[in-house]
Amino acid sequence: MANKKEKVINQYAEALLAYGDDQDSFDSLLADLKTVSDVVANEPKLTALLSAQTISEEDQVSLLDTLTKGANQAVANLTKILLSHHHFALLGAVADRFFDLYQQRQGIQTVTITSAVAVDDDQKERLVQAFQKQSGAKKVEASYRVDPDLLAGVSMQSKSILIDGSLKTKIAKLQAELLG
């Protein structure tokens, strides 16, 4: 069942990606899809109401029109198609997959940089450049966290890459070698 679900999610996400290519409208598509999927994620009763089909089709469409008012037409159409095919609950997963596909296509890597202490803007730029060099990404979108448990150093984590230069990890490796 999960395989079928993944296939459905991929089909919708790839269709949106193709639409974005055709219309050259990725900026509005990305922003509007994020806004609509965030609203739906923060209002689980909305998904339950639409998925349970306890209201008329006309009321469902009216609700979706209100939800997507002013949004990119592809986003509005996506919500209606998902609803008509009884897949509305997959909207968040479709949006996530679309964002992943878009980032892959654009060579964008998302990374969380965790340091033992807060880093200034100059250090942030150097960390992003170091990660970009290691990963080969065209562009890096970084978020930053402070974790005093690292003791010193920094850790950079993306979906597929971990670069751990923290003192905590170095001590753990040394301890493992000594106790070995």
C-alpha positions as CSV (number, residue, x, y, z in Angstrom):
1,M,0.0,0.0,0.0
2,A,2.8,2.4,0.8
3,N,4.3,1.8,-2.6
4,K,1.1,2.9,-4.3
5,K,0.8,5.9,-2.1
6,E,4.4,6.9,-2.9
7,K,3.7,6.5,-6.6
8,V,0.6,8.8,-6.3
9,I,2.6,11.4,-4.4
10,N,5.4,11.3,-7.0
11,Q,3.0,11.6,-9.9
12,Y,1.4,14.8,-8.5
13,A,4.7,16.3,-7.5
14,E,6.3,15.6,-10.9
15,A,3.2,17.1,-12.6
16,L,3.6,20.3,-10.6
17,L,7.3,20.4,-11.5
18,A,6.4,20.1,-15.2
19,Y,3.8,22.8,-14.9
20,G,6.4,25.1,-13.2
21,D,8.8,24.4,-16.1
22,D,6.2,25.1,-18.7
23,Q,4.9,28.3,-17.1
24,D,8.2,29.4,-15.7
25,S,6.3,30.2,-12.4
26,F,8.3,28.5,-9.7
27,D,8.4,31.5,-7.4
28,S,4.6,31.8,-7.0
29,L,4.2,28.0,-7.2
30,L,6.6,27.4,-4.4
31,A,5.2,30.2,-2.2
32,D,1.6,29.4,-2.7
33,L,2.0,25.7,-2.3
34,K,3.9,26.2,1.0
35,T,1.2,28.6,2.3
36,V,-1.7,26.3,1.4
37,S,0.0,23.1,2.6
38,D,1.0,24.9,5.9
39,V,-2.6,26.0,6.5
40,V,-3.9,22.5,5.8
41,A,-1.2,21.0,8.1
42,N,-2.1,23.4,10.9
43,E,-5.8,22.7,10.5
44,P,-6.2,18.9,10.7
45,K,-10.0,19.2,11.0
46,L,-10.0,20.7,7.5
47,T,-8.4,17.6,6.0
48,A,-10.7,15.4,8.1
49,L,-13.8,17.3,6.9
50,L,-12.8,17.1,3.2
51,S,-11.6,13.5,3.3
52,A,-14.6,12.2,5.2
53,Q,-16.9,13.6,2.4
54,T,-19.5,14.6,5.0
55,I,-20.3,17.8,3.1
56,S,-21.6,18.3,-0.4
57,E,-19.3,18.5,-3.3
58,E,-20.4,22.1,-3.9
59,D,-19.4,23.0,-0.3
60,Q,-16.1,21.2,-0.7
61,V,-15.2,23.2,-3.8
62,S,-16.3,26.4,-2.2
63,L,-14.1,25.6,0.8
64,L,-11.1,24.9,-1.5
65,D,-11.8,28.1,-3.5
66,T,-11.6,30.0,-0.2
67,L,-8.4,28.2,0.8
68,T,-6.7,28.8,-2.5
69,K,-8.0,32.3,-3.2
70,G,-5.3,34.3,-5.0
71,A,-3.0,31.3,-5.2
72,N,-1.3,30.1,-8.3
73,Q,-3.8,28.3,-10.5
74,A,-1.8,25.0,-10.4
75,V,-2.1,25.0,-6.6
76,A,-5.9,25.5,-6.7
77,N,-6.2,22.8,-9.3
78,L,-4.0,20.4,-7.3
79,T,-6.3,20.7,-4.2
80,K,-9.4,20.0,-6.3
81,I,-7.8,17.1,-8.1
82,L,-6.6,15.6,-4.9
83,L,-10.0,16.0,-3.4
84,S,-11.8,14.5,-6.4
85,H,-9.5,11.4,-6.4
86,H,-9.9,11.0,-2.6
87,H,-6.2,11.9,-2.0
88,F,-6.6,15.2,-0.3
89,A,-4.8,13.9,2.8
90,L,-1.7,13.5,0.7
91,L,-1.4,17.3,0.0
92,G,1.4,17.8,2.6
93,A,3.4,14.8,1.2
94,V,2.9,16.0,-2.4
95,A,4.1,19.5,-1.4
96,D,7.2,18.0,0.4
97,R,8.0,15.8,-2.6
98,F,7.6,18.7,-5.0
99,F,10.0,20.9,-2.8
100,D,12.5,18.0,-2.8
101,L,12.3,17.5,-6.6
102,Y,12.7,21.3,-7.1
103,Q,15.7,21.5,-4.9
104,Q,17.4,18.5,-6.6
105,R,16.8,20.1,-10.0
106,Q,18.2,23.4,-8.9
107,G,21.2,21.9,-7.1
108,I,20.0,23.3,-3.8
109,Q,21.1,21.5,-0.6
110,T,19.3,22.2,2.7
111,V,21.6,21.9,5.7
112,T,21.3,22.4,9.4
113,I,24.5,23.8,11.0
114,T,24.8,23.1,14.7
115,S,27.5,24.8,16.7
116,A,28.5,24.8,20.3
117,V,28.2,28.6,20.5
118,A,26.4,31.2,18.3
119,V,28.2,32.1,15.1
120,D,28.4,35.5,13.5
121,D,27.5,36.3,9.9
122,D,31.1,35.9,8.6
123,Q,31.4,32.5,10.3
124,K,28.0,31.5,8.8
125,E,29.2,32.4,5.3
126,R,32.4,30.4,5.7
127,L,30.5,27.4,7.0
128,V,28.1,27.6,4.1
129,Q,31.0,27.8,1.7
130,A,32.7,24.8,3.4
131,F,29.5,22.7,3.1
132,Q,29.0,23.8,-0.5
133,K,32.5,22.7,-1.4
134,Q,32.1,19.3,0.4
135,S,28.7,18.6,-1.1
136,G,29.1,20.1,-4.6
137,A,25.8,21.9,-4.2
138,K,25.1,24.9,-6.5
139,K,23.3,26.6,-3.6
140,V,23.0,26.0,0.1
141,E,20.1,26.9,2.3
142,A,21.3,26.8,5.9
143,S,19.5,26.9,9.2
144,Y,21.5,27.3,12.4
145,R,21.2,25.8,15.9
146,V,23.2,26.1,19.0
147,D,23.9,23.0,21.0
148,P,26.2,23.4,24.0
149,D,26.5,19.6,24.3
150,L,28.9,19.7,21.3
151,L,31.4,21.3,23.6
152,A,33.2,23.0,20.7
153,G,33.2,22.8,16.9
154,V,30.4,22.4,14.5
155,S,28.2,19.7,12.9
156,M,26.6,20.1,9.4
157,Q,23.7,17.8,8.5
158,S,21.7,17.6,5.2
159,K,19.5,14.7,4.0
160,S,22.5,12.8,2.6
161,I,25.6,14.3,4.2
162,L,26.9,14.6,7.7
163,I,30.0,16.6,8.5
164,D,30.8,16.4,12.2
165,G,33.7,18.4,13.5
166,S,32.4,18.7,17.0
167,L,34.6,18.1,20.0
168,K,31.9,15.8,21.5
169,T,32.3,13.4,18.5
170,K,36.1,13.5,18.6
171,I,36.1,12.7,22.3
172,A,33.7,9.8,21.7
173,K,35.9,8.4,18.9
174,L,39.0,8.7,21.0
175,Q,37.2,7.0,23.9
176,A,36.1,4.1,21.6
177,E,39.7,3.7,20.4
178,L,41.1,3.6,23.9
179,L,38.5,1.2,25.3
180,G,38.4,-0.6,22.1
